[in-house]
C-alpha cells in the first residue's frame, strides 16, 4: 500500500517525502493544539473531538490525490482542445499532419508536450495507425481516438479530404461536451463550498455546546 501511494504521488509530480513531512507536521500541530486547549480550558471532551478531526484530516489529506488526478486529466483535455484548435488552423493553411503536430508541440504544456513528442517519434519509426491510437489511449476518451483515426487518414488523402471534415465534426462535438462539463463542475464546486461552510458552522456549534455542558457540569459539582 505504501509503495502504491508513493508511486501515485510521484506520478502527480509531487515530492512524496515533502508530502509525508507536511502530514506529520500538521498532525503534530493539531494534537498539541487540542491537548493544550483541553488542559487550559479543562474541557477534556476536546480530546475526543481531536481524534475525529485527525481521522477526517488524514482522509482528506490522502484522498485529495484522486482529486488532483482528475484535475490533471481535465487540464490535459482542455489543453488538447486548445492545441488541436491550432492544429486545425495549421491544416487549413496548408501544413501537413506531421508538420502541424510538430508546430503545436512547441507550445504545449509539459504533460501534453511529452505525449506529442512521443507521438512524433513513433510516427518516424512506424507509419501505421498505431502511434495515433497509442496517443489517444493516454486520454481514455473514445472521441479523441476517433479524432486521431481521422488525422491518420488525412496523411495520405491530405487536409482537403473528407477526413478533415470528419475530424472537425468530432472535434467540435468533443469541445462542446467538455465545455458543458466545465460549467457543471463549477456549479458543483459552488455547491461544495456552501456545504463546507455549513459543516464548519455545525462544528463550531458542537464545540460551543460541549463547552457549555462541561461548564454546567463543573458548576453543579461545585454546589
Secondary structure, DSSP 8 states (H G I E B T S, - for coil): -HHHHHHHHHHTT--HHHHHHHHHHHHHHHHHHHHHHHHHHT-TTHHHHHHHHHHHHHHHHHHHHHHHHHHHHHHHHHHHHHHHHHHHHHHHTT--HHHHHHHHHTTS-HHHHHHHHHHHHHHHH--SSHHHHHHHHTTT-HHHHHHHHHHHHHHHH-TTSHHHHHHHHHHHHHHHHHHHHHHHHHHHHHHHHHHHHHHHHHHHHHHHHHHHHHHHHHHHHH-
